[in-house]
Amino acid sequence: MKNITFIGLGIMGGPMAAHIQKAGHRVTVFNRSPGKPSERLAQEAGCRSAKTIHEAVRDADLVCLCLGDESSVRNVLLGVDGALVAMKEGGTIIDFTTIGRQAALDIAEVVKASGKKFIDAPMTGGDIAAKNATLTIMAGATEQELLAVKDVLLSVAEKVVACGRVGAGQSTKLVNQLMVAVNLASVCEAMVAAKSLGISPSTIVDACGGGAAGSWQLANLGIRAAEGDYAPGFKVSHLVKDLRLLQENLCKSENPDFASEVHERLSLLVRHEPDFAECGTQALYEFYRGEKNNWAEKRASDARWNLISSLPS
């Protein structure tokens, strides 16, 4: 049994904290926005809620972070009232957030200098896998560090892949997001084509899902996209961030064409319809639904605006 703190109780964090508690550990949870449904889920599983970060981490052997982005991780961990200064000497931090390779390396260096350990552990599988404890975790850590926390990781995941030292987990996750984005775009475009051909989304999933065209995106998001169900399992804003990180972690000549195109389309959706940022990634379907010319015009308008605004006054 370990004393574990879980910080970040969003769509995935709440179920994950609950699974760790059910595995026999003592879990204290903290969320910067209290009272979310996922926090209640963790409490119902037996987790104790703390009112401050320092209260949450002071007795913890292990601190888990599941936040939105690099800025959130830095604030929660390294800020003035952050977790790092209040943690016990020799404690370990597991960061489930996707923050990119360089950020993981930078944060790990600060954590190590304070006498603690940092494991980068982004994950894939979405809200469904978080609820079912079937995530895949891409871990960046030494063999010894990973072995020490593997029981905790396996309480939320069915697969833990040792990718290498710190930063390697983040790099693996960014490649994963490249494939997610391209596959998602093909599923959305396929659903539009099916509609034009008079074929129902359910038929496409049934007929194509078990063959060479089958994928997680098709099975889980295909019908939802076609029916306009944009409830988030993984938010558009998070995929936009991940694809940005992918581009930032590669030199310009290495940037993947298809993933860059998806990033542009999702960014365009959010710029013109900000509410899409909080929708599930299947909302990319909106780009393909109806006439793509509408979005092409908006893209051209954006390009003209960017050109005009960059001209000297």
Secondary structure, DSSP 4 states (H G I P E B T S, - for coil): --EEEEE--STTHHHHHHHHHHTT-EEEEE-SSTT-HHHHHHHHTTPEE-SSHHHHHTT-SEEEE--SSHHHHHHHHHSTT-HHHHSPTT-EEEE-S---HHHHHHHHHHHHHTT-EEEE--EESHHHHHHHT-EEEEEES-HHHHHHHHHHHTTTEEEEEEEESTTHHHHHHHHHHHHHHHHHHHHHHHHHHHHHTT--HHHHHHHHTTSTT--HHHHHHHHHHHTT----SSBHHHHHHHHHHHHHTS-GGG--HHHHHHHHHHHHHHHH-GGGGGSBGGGGHHHHSS-THHHHHHHHHHHHHHHHHHS--
